[in-house]
Amino acid sequence: MNAKRLVITGRVHGVGYRAWMVHKATQLGVSGWVRNRPDGAVEALIAGDVAAVEELSRLCRRGPRLAEVSSIDEDLAEPPEEPGFHQIG
């Protein structure tokens, strides 16, 4: 299982980014979570097979229709303990 922590910056609050990511992750069979950060970024933990994690990471660079992604920082991470993909907060 491949797992990554993403920090996504740009116009990502108030544009449905978290709900969009839950939908895409569920479609791809990716586990993890997504949440807004107080600094205006969105943070996510994504885990699953390599192809699904890479595809979700690629999709996050564009995001939902109203988002404007400036950058994504990616780090390797430990997979989540819970199955499924959840929005936090």
Residue frames as qw, qx, qy, qz and C-alpha x, y, z in Angstrom:
[[0.000, 0.888, 0.460, 0.000, 0.00, 0.00, 0.00],
 [0.391, 0.298, 0.011, 0.871, 1.23, 3.46, -0.96],
 [0.243, -0.836, -0.460, 0.177, 0.43, 6.42, 1.33],
 [0.369, 0.314, 0.020, 0.874, 1.08, 10.16, 0.96],
 [0.135, -0.727, -0.422, 0.525, 0.36, 13.31, 2.90],
 [0.330, 0.518, 0.366, 0.699, -0.62, 16.23, 0.65],
 [0.106, -0.648, -0.301, 0.692, -0.72, 19.93, 1.52],
 [0.344, 0.541, 0.557, 0.529, -2.60, 21.77, -1.23],
 [0.138, -0.534, -0.193, 0.812, -2.38, 25.56, -1.46],
 [0.024, 0.197, 0.513, 0.835, -4.17, 28.16, -3.53],
 [0.516, -0.102, 0.077, -0.847, -7.87, 28.97, -3.65],
 [0.410, -0.017, -0.909, -0.079, -8.98, 25.71, -2.06],
 [0.028, 0.313, 0.739, -0.596, -11.31, 26.86, 0.76],
 [0.359, 0.507, 0.308, -0.721, -14.95, 27.61, 0.01],
 [0.423, 0.432, -0.510, -0.613, -14.90, 25.94, -3.42],
 [0.936, 0.014, 0.055, -0.348, -16.02, 22.41, -2.50],
 [0.346, 0.596, -0.724, 0.023, -12.50, 20.99, -2.58],
 [0.285, -0.268, 0.855, -0.341, -12.94, 18.59, 0.35],
 [0.745, 0.259, 0.442, -0.428, -16.26, 17.17, -0.87],
 [0.669, 0.627, -0.321, -0.237, -14.83, 16.83, -4.38],
 [0.159, 0.540, -0.818, 0.116, -11.82, 14.97, -3.01],
 [0.544, -0.068, 0.740, -0.390, -14.01, 12.58, -0.99],
 [0.796, 0.455, 0.145, -0.373, -15.94, 11.79, -4.18],
 [0.553, 0.655, -0.508, -0.083, -12.79, 11.21, -6.28],
 [0.102, -0.452, 0.850, -0.252, -11.05, 9.15, -3.58],
 [0.683, 0.076, 0.601, -0.408, -14.12, 6.96, -3.18],
 [0.774, 0.555, -0.098, -0.289, -14.30, 6.40, -6.94],
 [0.459, 0.628, -0.623, 0.080, -10.64, 5.35, -6.98],
 [0.896, -0.273, -0.348, 0.035, -10.86, 3.15, -3.86],
 [0.385, 0.422, -0.443, 0.691, -8.40, 5.34, -1.94],
 [0.567, -0.639, -0.487, 0.183, -8.50, 5.48, 1.88],
 [0.414, 0.071, -0.221, 0.880, -7.65, 8.42, 4.11],
 [0.104, -0.801, -0.488, 0.332, -8.99, 11.84, 5.01],
 [0.314, 0.462, 0.170, 0.812, -9.06, 15.49, 3.95],
 [0.296, -0.772, -0.443, 0.347, -9.37, 18.66, 6.06],
 [0.201, 0.890, 0.013, 0.410, -9.02, 22.43, 5.87],
 [0.625, -0.168, -0.329, 0.687, -6.03, 23.94, 7.63],
 [0.155, -0.858, -0.296, 0.389, -6.16, 27.29, 9.44],
 [0.290, -0.487, 0.338, 0.751, -3.45, 28.65, 7.11],
 [0.515, 0.570, -0.094, -0.633, -5.80, 28.38, 4.10],
 [0.232, 0.343, -0.861, -0.295, -4.39, 25.12, 2.73],
 [0.915, -0.089, -0.036, -0.391, -6.12, 21.75, 2.44],
 [0.118, -0.494, 0.857, -0.081, -4.33, 18.75, 3.96],
 [0.908, 0.071, -0.115, -0.397, -5.01, 15.15, 3.00],
 [0.364, -0.376, 0.852, 0.029, -3.77, 11.66, 3.74],
 [0.805, 0.343, -0.183, -0.449, -4.29, 9.33, 0.79],
 [0.315, -0.385, 0.868, 0.010, -3.52, 5.61, 0.72],
 [0.867, 0.307, 0.246, -0.306, -4.14, 2.70, -1.61],
 [0.838, 0.147, 0.347, 0.395, -2.57, 0.95, -4.55],
 [0.399, -0.328, 0.228, 0.825, 0.15, 2.93, -6.29],
 [0.144, 0.332, 0.591, 0.721, -1.87, 3.69, -9.44],
 [0.220, -0.784, -0.559, -0.156, -4.91, 4.97, -7.51],
 [0.438, -0.711, -0.142, 0.532, -2.83, 7.17, -5.18],
 [0.351, -0.161, 0.367, 0.847, -0.91, 8.64, -8.12],
 [0.034, 0.521, 0.635, 0.569, -4.15, 9.29, -10.03],
 [0.301, -0.844, -0.437, 0.079, -5.75, 11.08, -7.08],
 [0.453, -0.545, 0.061, 0.702, -2.59, 13.11, -6.54],
 [0.257, 0.125, 0.518, 0.806, -2.69, 14.10, -10.23],
 [0.107, -0.694, -0.616, -0.357, -6.38, 15.05, -10.04],
 [0.402, -0.755, -0.328, 0.401, -5.72, 17.19, -6.95],
 [0.395, -0.183, 0.204, 0.877, -3.47, 19.45, -9.01],
 [0.084, -0.354, -0.476, -0.801, -6.56, 20.71, -10.82],
 [0.101, 0.208, 0.668, -0.707, -9.23, 20.20, -8.15],
 [0.282, 0.647, 0.696, -0.129, -12.91, 21.07, -8.55],
 [0.379, 0.698, 0.398, 0.458, -14.13, 23.62, -11.06],
 [0.111, -0.964, -0.077, -0.229, -13.86, 26.71, -8.82],
 [0.726, -0.576, 0.137, 0.351, -10.50, 25.84, -7.23],
 [0.464, 0.818, -0.295, 0.169, -7.18, 27.39, -8.21],
 [0.892, -0.369, 0.035, 0.257, -4.38, 25.14, -6.99],
 [0.099, 0.927, -0.362, -0.007, -1.03, 26.93, -6.60],
 [0.275, 0.505, -0.809, 0.124, 1.06, 24.04, -5.31],
 [0.921, -0.306, -0.108, -0.218, 0.99, 20.63, -3.67],
 [0.028, -0.607, 0.762, -0.223, 3.63, 19.44, -1.22],
 [0.929, -0.062, -0.283, -0.232, 3.78, 15.64, -1.02],
 [0.129, -0.558, 0.774, -0.269, 5.44, 13.49, 1.63],
 [0.550, -0.047, -0.830, -0.084, 5.40, 9.76, 2.22],
 [0.480, -0.390, 0.338, -0.709, 3.16, 8.80, 5.15],
 [0.146, 0.009, 0.966, -0.215, 1.83, 5.90, 7.18],
 [0.281, -0.338, -0.703, -0.559, -1.51, 4.57, 5.91],
 [0.469, -0.375, 0.179, -0.779, -4.64, 5.48, 7.90],
 [0.176, -0.078, 0.926, -0.325, -5.97, 3.04, 10.48],
 [0.535, 0.406, 0.536, -0.511, -9.60, 3.36, 9.32],
 [0.384, 0.253, 0.734, 0.500, -10.90, 2.16, 5.94],
 [0.189, 0.835, 0.507, 0.101, -12.69, 4.55, 3.59],
 [0.344, 0.247, 0.028, 0.906, -12.10, 8.21, 2.85],
 [0.255, -0.752, -0.565, 0.223, -13.42, 10.87, 5.24],
 [0.135, 0.693, 0.016, 0.708, -13.78, 14.61, 5.39],
 [0.485, -0.386, -0.529, 0.580, -12.65, 16.02, 8.74],
 [0.107, -0.410, -0.221, 0.878, -14.31, 19.20, 9.93]]
